[in-house]
């Protein structure tokens, strides 16, 4: 029996933030950040999550969105205490977020306060921009996309960053090609590898190229068929 091995390669990180408001330039701060590791667009189970003391109040309108109040953040670390761990989790991977400029802007402001460099915009993948291209003129919030792709929203009563990451991971797969995934597969038998497929990108079709021996065997098989339809006049 052949042993099929899956070789995983491309890593990216999907992340989300919750904040005290909408504008970091006006003093709004990050109160929660969550990130999920994806390899070939599949969650690996590795994640990062931190609640953060924003050193300011949380307006009621913000609490209504994410469900957190100032009392929930008493005793939580300040952003500089978690910044290096977050950067280490990000690594040098591409970074996916829904409405990514919003989340990048908030993290850049927090990194600046901590004396750290901003995130490179060449790493940004904005799933909202992808959705707008695929569904122009339609609602493209995370909730709307989950409903469109029949992704279960029953556990989402508020905007929790870690839950939003898990939902967005499913949405992202659908936005970029659905459930087909381009993984490198190598089939082996007792003589070693017999067929190898090289991954050329997420969910890229993988052509099967027969060997000379396989073509000869196919011709021999066809020769045993009496009066094949494709040779009839």
C-alpha positions in Angstrom: 0.0 0.0 0.0 1.4 3.4 -0.9 2.2 5.9 1.8 1.1 9.4 1.0 3.2 12.2 2.7 2.1 15.8 2.8 4.9 18.4 2.7 3.8 21.7 4.2 5.6 24.9 3.2 4.1 28.4 2.9 3.3 30.0 6.2 1.2 33.1 6.8 -0.4 34.6 9.9 -4.0 35.7 10.2 -4.7 38.3 13.0 -7.3 40.6 14.5 -7.4 43.3 17.1 -10.0 44.8 19.3 -9.7 48.4 20.4 -11.1 51.2 22.5 -12.3 53.0 19.4 -11.7 53.7 15.7 -8.7 56.1 15.5 -5.3 55.4 17.0 -4.3 59.0 16.1 -6.9 60.3 18.6 -5.7 58.1 21.5 -7.6 54.9 20.9 -5.6 51.8 22.0 -5.5 48.1 21.4 -7.1 46.0 24.1 -6.9 42.5 22.5 -4.8 40.9 19.8 -5.1 37.4 18.4 -3.3 35.6 15.6 -3.5 32.2 14.0 -0.8 30.4 12.1 -1.7 29.0 8.7 0.5 26.7 6.6 -0.8 26.3 3.0 -3.9 28.1 4.2 -4.6 25.4 6.8 -4.7 26.3 10.5 -1.9 24.4 12.3 -3.4 24.9 15.8 -0.7 27.4 16.9 -2.0 30.7 17.9 -1.2 33.9 19.9 -3.7 35.7 22.1 -3.3 38.5 24.6 -5.6 40.9 26.5 -4.0 44.3 27.1 -4.4 47.1 29.5 -5.0 50.2 27.3 -4.2 52.7 30.1 -7.4 54.5 29.4 -11.2 54.1 29.6 -13.2 52.0 27.2 -16.2 54.0 25.8 -19.6 52.3 26.1 -20.1 52.2 22.3 -16.8 50.2 22.0 -17.9 47.9 24.8 -21.1 47.2 22.9 -19.1 45.9 19.9 -16.5 43.7 21.6 -18.1 43.1 25.1 -15.1 44.2 27.1 -15.1 46.9 29.8 -12.3 48.5 31.7 -12.9 46.1 34.6 -12.1 43.1 32.3 -8.6 44.5 31.7 -7.5 45.2 35.3 -4.2 43.5 35.9 -3.6 42.7 32.2 -0.2 43.5 30.7 0.7 46.7 28.9 1.4 46.4 25.2 5.2 46.6 25.4 5.1 43.5 27.6 3.6 41.4 24.8 5.1 43.1 21.8 8.2 41.0 21.4 6.2 37.7 21.7 3.7 39.0 19.1 6.5 40.0 16.7 8.1 36.6 17.2 4.9 34.8 16.4 4.4 36.9 13.2 8.0 36.1 12.1 8.5 37.2 8.5 5.3 35.7 7.3 2.6 37.5 5.3 -0.1 39.0 7.6 -3.8 38.6 6.8 -6.5 40.7 8.4 -10.0 41.8 7.5 -9.8 45.5 6.8 -6.1 45.1 7.3 -5.1 48.9 7.2 -7.2 49.4 10.3 -5.4 46.6 12.3 -2.0 47.5 10.9 -2.5 51.1 11.8 -3.3 50.3 15.4 -0.4 47.8 15.8 2.0 50.3 14.3 1.0 52.9 16.8 1.4 50.5 19.6 4.8 49.3 18.3 5.9 52.9 18.0 5.1 53.6 21.6 7.1 50.5 22.5 10.1 51.8 20.5 9.7 49.1 17.8 9.5 49.4 14.0 6.1 49.3 12.1 4.9 46.3 10.1 6.0 46.3 6.5 3.0 47.0 4.2 4.5 44.5 1.7 3.4 41.8 4.1 -0.3 42.9 4.2 -3.1 40.8 2.8 -6.5 42.4 3.2 -9.3 39.9 3.1 -11.8 42.7 2.8 -10.2 43.9 -0.4 -10.3 40.4 -1.7 -14.0 40.1 -0.8 -14.8 43.4 -2.6 -13.2 42.2 -5.8 -15.1 38.9 -5.7 -18.4 40.4 -4.5 -18.5 44.0 -5.7 -21.3 46.1 -4.3 -22.3 43.4 -1.8 -22.0 43.5 2.0 -18.5 42.1 2.8 -18.3 42.3 6.6 -17.0 39.1 8.3 -20.6 38.3 9.4 -21.9 38.7 5.8 -19.1 36.6 4.4 -19.7 33.8 6.9 -23.4 33.8 6.0 -22.5 33.7 2.3 -20.2 30.8 2.8 -22.5 29.0 5.2 -19.9 29.2 8.1 -21.5 28.7 11.6 -21.9 32.1 13.4 -23.8 30.7 16.4 -20.9 31.4 18.9 -20.3 34.9 17.7 -22.3 37.2 20.0 -19.6 39.9 20.2 -16.4 40.8 18.3 -13.8 38.6 20.1 -10.5 38.7 18.3 -9.6 35.0 18.7 -13.0 33.8 17.5 -12.9 36.3 14.7 -9.6 34.9 13.6 -11.0 31.4 13.5 -14.0 32.5 11.4 -11.8 34.6 9.1 -9.5 31.5 8.5 -12.5 29.7 7.1 -13.6 32.8 5.1 -10.1 33.3 3.7 -9.9 29.7 2.4 -13.2 30.3 0.5 -12.1 33.7 -0.8 -8.9 32.3 -2.3 -10.3 29.2 -3.9 -12.4 27.1 -1.7 -11.7 23.7 -0.2 -9.2 22.5 -2.8 -5.7 23.0 -1.5 -2.4 22.7 -3.4 -0.3 20.5 -1.2 2.9 18.7 -2.2 2.2 15.0 -2.4 4.7 12.2 -2.8 3.5 8.7 -3.3 5.9 6.0 -2.2 6.1 2.2 -2.3 8.7 -0.3 -1.1 11.0 0.9 -4.0 10.9 4.5 -2.8 9.1 7.5 -4.4 7.2 6.6 -7.6 5.5 9.9 -8.3 6.1 13.5 -7.1 3.9 16.6 -7.4 5.5 20.0 -7.0 3.4 22.6 -5.3 3.3 25.8 -7.3 0.9 27.9 -5.2 -2.2 27.7 -3.0 -4.8 25.5 -4.6 -2.9 25.5 -8.0 -4.1 22.6 -10.2 -1.5 19.9 -10.1 -1.0 18.2 -13.6 -0.3 14.5 -13.6 2.4 13.6 -16.2 2.5 9.9 -17.1 5.8 8.2 -17.4 6.9 6.4 -20.6 6.2 3.1 -18.9 2.7 4.2 -18.0 2.0 5.3 -21.6 3.2 2.0 -22.9 1.1 0.1 -20.5 -1.9 2.2 -21.5 -1.3 1.5 -25.2 -1.1 -2.2 -24.5 -4.3 -2.1 -22.5 -6.1 -0.3 -25.4 -4.8 -3.0 -27.8 -6.7 -5.6 -26.0 -10.0 -3.9 -26.5 -12.0 -5.2 -29.5 -13.5 -2.7 -31.9 -13.1 0.4 -29.7 -15.7 3.1 -30.4 -13.0 5.8 -31.0 -11.6 3.8 -33.9 -14.8 3.0 -35.7 -15.5 4.9 -39.0 
